Amino acid sequence: MILEIRTYRLRPGTREEFLRAMAEETIPLLLKAGIDVVAAGPSLYAEDGNEEAVLMRAFASLDQLAEQEDAFYASDAWLNGPREAIVGPIEQYHSIALDVPVAVVEGLRKPF
């Protein structure tokens, strides 16, 4: 299973609204699009005092990751929905993808 971990460094003072938009608007859209959201939320560690958050998603393969992500980010639901509330606060983001056992994904899973 492919576990994608995406970290977000946010502009000062935007984390609470970013997390609200993620939880209430973006995650439901991702789930509706068939994307397996494993966990999301604030970082417990603020590197250099920065506001940060994380999103973890699981995919069957790297091809599935690319296909689902491309379709989601091109969708009207995203473009005309919470896109600006999510993209606006981001100073930078970084994604990594790991090949992990299903048990790892299940161990990280948080309910929404």
C-alpha positions in Angstrom: 0.0 0.0 0.0 1.2 3.5 -0.8 1.1 6.0 2.1 1.4 9.6 1.1 2.3 12.0 3.8 1.8 15.7 3.0 3.0 18.4 5.3 1.9 22.0 5.1 3.7 25.1 6.4 1.1 27.7 6.9 1.1 31.5 7.0 1.0 32.8 10.6 -2.5 33.0 12.1 -4.1 30.7 9.5 -3.9 27.3 11.0 -7.2 27.1 12.7 -9.2 28.2 9.6 -7.1 25.9 7.4 -7.8 22.9 9.7 -11.5 23.8 9.8 -11.7 24.0 6.0 -9.8 20.7 5.7 -12.0 18.8 8.2 -15.4 20.2 7.2 -14.9 20.8 3.5 -11.9 19.1 1.9 -11.8 15.7 3.6 -15.5 15.1 2.8 -14.8 15.9 -0.9 -11.7 13.7 -0.9 -13.7 10.8 0.6 -16.5 11.3 -1.9 -14.0 11.2 -4.7 -12.9 7.8 -3.4 -9.6 8.9 -1.9 -8.7 7.1 1.3 -7.9 9.8 3.9 -6.0 8.1 6.7 -5.4 11.1 9.0 -5.2 14.8 9.1 -4.6 17.6 11.6 -2.2 20.0 13.3 1.5 19.1 13.8 2.3 18.7 17.5 5.7 20.2 16.7 6.1 23.8 15.3 9.5 23.7 13.6 11.1 27.2 14.0 7.8 28.4 15.5 5.8 27.8 12.2 2.2 26.8 12.0 2.1 23.3 10.4 -0.4 20.6 9.5 -0.4 17.2 7.9 -2.6 15.1 5.6 -2.1 11.3 5.1 -3.7 9.4 2.3 -3.5 5.8 1.2 -3.5 4.4 -2.4 -3.2 0.9 -3.9 -0.3 2.1 -6.2 1.6 5.2 -7.3 -0.5 5.1 -10.5 -3.7 5.2 -8.5 -2.3 8.1 -6.5 -1.6 10.1 -9.6 -4.9 9.3 -11.3 -7.1 10.1 -8.3 -5.1 13.2 -7.4 -5.3 14.6 -11.0 -9.0 13.9 -11.2 -9.7 15.5 -7.8 -7.7 18.7 -8.3 -9.3 19.2 -11.7 -12.8 18.7 -10.4 -15.4 21.4 -10.2 -16.1 20.4 -6.6 -12.5 21.3 -5.7 -12.0 24.3 -8.0 -15.3 25.9 -7.0 -15.3 24.7 -3.4 -12.7 24.9 -0.6 -9.7 25.3 -2.9 -8.9 28.9 -1.9 -9.5 28.2 1.8 -6.9 25.5 1.6 -4.3 26.9 -0.9 -4.4 30.5 0.4 -2.8 29.8 3.8 -0.1 27.5 2.5 3.5 28.9 2.4 4.9 25.6 1.2 4.0 21.9 1.3 6.0 18.7 0.8 4.8 15.2 0.0 6.5 11.9 0.4 5.1 8.5 -0.6 6.1 5.3 1.2 5.4 1.6 0.4 4.0 0.3 3.7 2.0 -2.7 4.9 -1.7 -2.3 5.2 -1.3 -2.7 9.0 0.8 0.5 9.1 -2.0 2.5 7.4 -4.6 1.0 9.7 -2.5 1.8 12.7 -2.3 5.5 11.7 -5.9 5.8 10.7 -8.0 8.4 12.6 -11.8 8.7 12.4 -13.4 11.7 10.7 
